[in-house]
């Protein structure tokens, strides 16, 4: 047992990403137990609030994905209960979870983001899908990246190369949310950059280059072992690696993120860096990007998480 006392890892929940969350939680629990910590994994169900009130843990590590874990609602509950926890505070979580809002904040901070349009399902239905989509293609061109405005793990996301394929992509997107974000497709090398807060401020871990065995880094490519090839650090010039790392740290600061985050970016053929999105609750599975970056830095996942837990407990 360390000075942390009792640690609760929250995983599961009821989002579309429940399975990923449970896998993340199980891995982290094993890592922390190997370090001698008193840790248990709890589901975010109806029993949690009563249990946390009757027998409060010393610190909570939320590993919930999707709306429940990333839209700020869980942080609000934890703060209401007076519990120390790892992760971004509610207001910044809400901003980051809403991709169009996050894009605006990051663009205002001087970072490059793709041009985009947001279409609510009601607007898409009531104003005439054909005319709307023709207008989007005329404004943004093709290819287009289509994804829910809120959500993660690329659920409901697709790349559209032909205008004829756009209606079905929209239907798939609306299955996971009421608002669709359509972006001008940014071609290039996809890179994920994890950031952790230290005593000296936010620090970027080695960027991870993502090479999926398919058209893009979708849900299957993310969570199927062997479906994607990763390079740590990314196979980029040192100057570009530095630019990618600065972009992730600048986005972390601009969005007001805390403890840990992961930014996804595209590096164009000319070395320009385009920011796509940030994640306040990175996955911790065997194929997730945050643990790959930790290993690339010569660190252990358990050691990094323990440091974040100590940081949270001291607040």
N, C-alpha and C positions, 0 to 999 in steps of 0.2 A: 504494500500500500504506500502511495506517495502522499505528499501534502495536498494533493487534489481532493482526497476523500472519495466520495461516491460520484461516479460519472454516469449519466444516462445518455445513451445514443438513441435519438428518435429516428425511426425509419418506418417505411411502409406507407401509411396513409391510403387515400382512396383515389388518387389521380391515376391517369393513364400510365404513369411512370412508377407505379407501386413496385413492380418486380425489380426495376433498376435500383430503387431506393433500398429494398431489402438486401440486395446483393452488396450494395455499398456499405450498409450498416454492418452486415456480417463480417465483411473484410476488416473494417476498422475496429470492431470489437476484438477480433482475433489479434490484431496488431497491438492494441492497447493492453490486452491481457498479457501478451508476451513481455510487455515492459513492466508488469507488476501492478497495473492500475486496477482499482476496484470499479468495474464497468459492467453495465447491463444494457441490453437493447430493449426498448419499448416501442410498441406501435402507437401511432398518434390516433387513438380511438377515444371512446367516451369515458374510459376509466382513467385517462392520463391526468386530467386536471385534479380530480379528487386525490389520486395517488400522490401527485406532486405537492398538493396542499398538506396532506396528512404527514408525508415523509419526504420533504424537499431534498432533491439531490444537490450536491455542491456545485455542479456545473452541468449544462446540457449541451450536447453536440447534435444539432438538427441536421439530418441527412435526408430530408424529404425533398422530392423533386416535383415539378409541376406547380400548379397554383398554390396548393396548401403549404408548400415549403418555400416558395420563392416570391410570393406576392406581398409579403409583409405581415400577413395575418397571424402566422405562428409566432413571429417575433413580438407582436402586440400582446399575445396571450402570455408569453414567457415574461415579458416586462411587467404585465399586470400581476403576475404571480411572484414577482420579485426575484426571479431566477437568473443567475449568471448563465450566459450562453455564448457560443462561438457563432460569429456571422454578422452580416450586415443588419443594421437597424431598419425598422419597418418602412419609414418614408423612402429611404434610398432603395430598399427592396422593391417597393411598388413602382418606383420610377424605372428601375432596370428591367423589371418583369414585363413592362409594357414597351415592346420594341420600338414603336414609332416615337414615343416620348424619350426613350433612352437615346435614340438616334439624334433627336433634336438637341439634347443636352451635350452629347459628345461633339456634334458638329459645331455648336456654339463655343466649345473649348478649342476649336481649331483643327480637329481631326477630320479626315476624309471619310465620308459615308456614301453609300450608293443612293442615287435618286430613287424615290419610292412613292407609292400611292397606297392609301388605306381604304378598303371598301368594306363597310359593315354588311352583314348578310341581308338586312332589310333593304338597304340601298341597292344592292346587287339584284334583289328580287323585284323591287317595286319600280325601279327606273329603267329596267330593260337590260338584261345581261349582255346581249349582243352589242348594243351601241356602247355600253360602258367599257366592255373589254376591247372593242376596236379603238376607243379613245385612249385606253391605257397603253396599248401596243403602239399607237401613234406617238404618245408622249415619251414612253420609256424605251421603245424598241424591243427587239428580241435578241438573245434569250432573256427570260424573266425568271427570277426566283420567287416562288409563291410559298408563303408560310403563314400560320396563325400569328396574329399580332401579339399573342401571349401564349407562352408554352415553351417546351424544351424537347430535347432528344430527337429533333427533326420530325416529330410526329405531325402528319398533315402537310409536310413540306415537299416540294418538288421543283424541278427545273423544267421550264417550258421552252422548247426550241421552235415550235410551230404554233401559229395562232389557233389552228384547229384543235390543239390539245389543251388550250387554256380553260374552257368551260369545265372539263372533267377535273382538272387540277384545282379549280375553285371549289367544286363539290367536295373533293377530298380534304381540302383545307378547312371548309366549314364544318366538317365532321368533328373537328377538334377545337372550334372556337367560333364566336360570333363575328369576329373581325379578321379580314385577310389583309396581309401586307404584301404588296407586289413590288419587287425591287429590280432595278436594272442589274442584270447579272454581271458580277465582277469576275473576270477570268484571271486565272493565275494559280499560284501555289497557296493552298489552304494551310494556315498555321494557327495553332492554339497556344496562347501564352498565359500561364498561371501566375498569379501574384499573391504574395503573402505579406502581411504586415509584420514588421520587426520593430525593435526599439529605435532604429534609425529611419523608420518610414517604410512605405511599400517597396518591395523588391520583386523583380521579375525572375522566375525560374527559367531554365533553358527552354526556348521555344520548341514546340513539337510540330514537325511537318506531317501532314495527313495525306496518305495516298490510298483512297478507297478502291476496292476491286469492283467498280461500277461507276455510273455517271456522276454520283455525288455522295457525300458523307451522310447517308440516311440512317434510320433507326437500326436496320439490320447491320449496316457497316459499322455502326458504333458498338454494338453489343454482341456481335458474333465473332468469336475468336478466329483469327486468320483471315477475316474478310477485309481487313485494312492493314496497310503497312505503315509503320511509324518510324520517323527518323528524329533522334534527339542527340544534339541539337539539330534544328532544321538545316538542310543543305543550302545555305545562303551565305553570301559574303558577310564578313564581319560587320561592315557598315550597315547592311540591311538587317542583320540580326539585332544590332543596337537600336535601329529605328523601330523594329517590331516590338522590342522590349519597352522602349519609351512610350509607344502608342498604348500598350496595355496598362502601364503604370499611370499614364495621363488619364486614360478612361476610368481607371479605378478611383483616382482622385476626383475627377469631374463628377462622377456619379455618387460620390460620397460612400464608397464601399468600405467594408471593414473586415479585417482578419484574413479573408481569402476570397479570390475571385478568379475567373478565367475569361479572357477575351479571345474571340475568334476573329481572325483577320485574313485578308487576301493580299498576297504580294504579287503585283503585276509584273509582266515581263521586263518593264523598265525599272523595277525596284520600288515603285510606289506602294505604300501601305494603305489599304482600305479597311476600316473597322466595320465589323458586321454586327456583333452583339456581345454582351457580357452575361455571365452566369454567376449568381451569388451562392449557388449550392452545387459546386462541381461534383460529378460522379466519382466514386472511389472504387469501382469494380476493377476486375483484372484487365479490362480493355479500356478503362477510362484514361483521360488525358492528364488530369492532375497528378495521379501517382506516377505516370511516366515521366513527367517533368521533375517530380521530386527525386526519382531515381537518377535522372540525368544530371541532377545537381550534386550527386554523391551523398544524398541524404536518405533517411528511411521514412516511410509514411508514418509509422508510429511515433517517431521522434518529432516530426513536424506537427502532427496533430496534438501531441502532448504539449508542445510549446504553445500552440494556439489555445489549448484548454487552460494552461497556467495564466496566459495573458487575459483570458476572459474572467477567470476566477479572481484575478487581482483588480478588476475594474470596480 
